[in-house]
Amino acid sequence: MQIGLESWLFAVALGTSMLGGLLGMASGIFIVPVLTMFGRIDMHTAIGASLVSVIACSCASAAPFLKGLTNIRLAILLETATTSGALCGVFLAGWIPTQYLFLLFALILLLSAQQMLARRKGRDDLSSVQRLPLGMTLMYGAGLLSALLGIGSGVLKIPAMDTALRLPIKVSSATSNFMIGVTAAASAAAYFARGEIVTSVAAPVALGSVVGAALGARILINVPAQRLRLMFIVILVILAAQMLLAAFGINLFGPRS
């Protein structure tokens, strides 16, 4: 692999992981569209690199929140459901065509944006956990989709904690950062066994992810909650539009190799 491409992968991972660390979603939700649309990298290879990135992001960004925003007891409980879903998703991942993965990705992004947009005001000052059974069910679904899409499941964990469990947005983001690495690790081994984690792609992505996620986690502490929510919604809608076009074979940046 040329040094120029390695540098580009590192830069992409750094930028997307910084944004992902800020939002509590790691970089999977951002890096998969970027690698497939701009880098012309195969969807399954991009997902494999994304899972490695998710693990790196979790390790780098979770530490600053452990004594503050992260609800560790809740994270451990919810992760049992998420990991179970991820293991089930692993068995389905090889059977779904790339086109349907793009479409599913777009629909999940739009659903998450709608959930965040419908969030009622005055909830960010609450810290008690509510409707835990519903939260556990949503976490299982988040893990299932994580394995299919390589997104670390933060894209669904945060709306679930934010709307179903009624947690403040910053607590949801920090707790998600703590959880995403475990979920990704449950499915990364299967992708590796199938040869879909390409070292030449995953290595620079992982390195950039560590640096970017650490920076994003520190920015999160100082960002107002409402601004964080708005950023979340805008980014989800933009990415959903891009992936929806790709699902129907429309590539604004030229044909995919």
Secondary structure, 3 states (H helix, E strand, C coil): CCHHHHHHHHHHHHHHHHHHHHHCCCCHHHHHHHHHHCCCCCHHHHHHHHHHHHHHHHHHHCHHHCCCCCCHHHHHHHHHHHHHHHHHHHHHHCCCCHHHHHHHHHHHHHHHHHHHHCCCCCCCCCCCCCCHHHHHHHHHHHHHHHHHHCCCCHHHHHHHHHHHCCCCHHHHHHHHHHHHHHHHHHHHHHHHHCCCCCHHHHHHHHHHHHHHHHHHHHHHCCCCHHHHHHHHHHHHHHHHHHHHHHHCCCCCCCCCC
